[in-house]
């Protein structure tokens, strides 16, 4: 949650994943879009949202979980030359 707030205060447009019960919380912290991390098509949904919003490719991904394939999903969502940060 701290990362979302810090990124939005720094001027980044934040796209995040969370359980559905936390969507309102992460939106209240500044997330522009929230997706269900349990959805097997989450990467495609994120990429579609980025295209529909006209934001260009995802350039940075911060993975604060680093388990259950989260790193692989971050890499798949990133545009060419994007940066992955894992904690």
C-alpha positions in Angstrom: 0.0 0.0 0.0 2.9 2.3 0.8 4.3 1.8 -2.7 1.0 2.7 -4.4 0.7 5.9 -2.4 4.4 6.9 -2.9 4.2 6.2 -6.6 1.1 8.3 -7.1 2.5 11.1 -5.1 5.5 11.0 -7.3 3.4 11.4 -10.4 3.2 7.9 -11.7 0.0 6.3 -13.0 -0.4 3.2 -11.0 -1.9 -0.1 -12.2 -2.1 -2.7 -9.6 -3.4 -6.2 -8.7 -5.2 -7.0 -5.5 -7.9 -9.3 -4.1 -11.4 -7.9 -5.0 -12.1 -7.1 -1.3 -9.1 -4.6 -1.4 -10.0 -2.8 -4.7 -11.6 0.2 -3.0 -8.7 0.5 -0.6 -6.0 0.6 -3.3 -8.1 3.0 -5.4 -8.4 5.3 -2.4 -4.5 5.3 -2.3 -4.4 6.5 -5.9 -4.4 3.4 -8.1 -5.8 4.3 -11.6 -6.8 0.7 -12.3 -7.0 -2.5 -10.2 -7.1 -6.1 -11.4 -7.8 -9.4 -9.7 -4.5 -11.2 -9.1 -6.4 -14.5 -9.1 -7.6 -14.0 -12.7 -5.6 -16.2 -15.1 -5.9 -13.6 -17.8 -4.7 -10.7 -15.5 -1.7 -9.8 -17.8 -4.0 -9.6 -20.9 -6.4 -7.4 -18.9 -3.7 -5.1 -17.8 -2.2 -4.8 -21.4 -5.7 -4.2 -22.8 -6.3 -1.4 -20.2 -3.0 0.2 -21.1 -3.9 0.2 -24.8 -7.4 1.5 -24.2 -6.2 4.3 -22.1 -3.5 5.2 -24.7 -0.7 5.1 -22.1 1.8 3.3 -24.3 3.6 0.3 -22.9 4.1 -0.5 -19.2 7.6 0.7 -18.5 8.0 -0.2 -14.8 6.8 -3.0 -12.6 7.3 -3.2 -8.9 6.6 -6.7 -7.5 6.2 -6.6 -3.7 5.1 -10.2 -3.4 7.6 -12.2 -5.5 5.7 -15.5 -5.3 3.2 -17.6 -7.1 4.4 -16.5 -10.5 4.2 -12.8 -9.8 7.6 -12.1 -11.3 6.7 -14.0 -14.5 3.5 -12.0 -14.8 5.3 -8.7 -14.3 7.8 -9.6 -17.0 4.9 -10.6 -19.3 3.1 -7.3 -18.7 6.1 -5.1 -19.3 6.8 -3.4 -22.6 10.1 -3.9 -24.4 12.9 -2.4 -22.4 10.7 -2.1 -19.2 12.2 -2.3 -15.7 11.3 -4.9 -13.1 11.9 -4.2 -9.4 11.3 -7.0 -6.9 11.2 -6.8 -3.2 
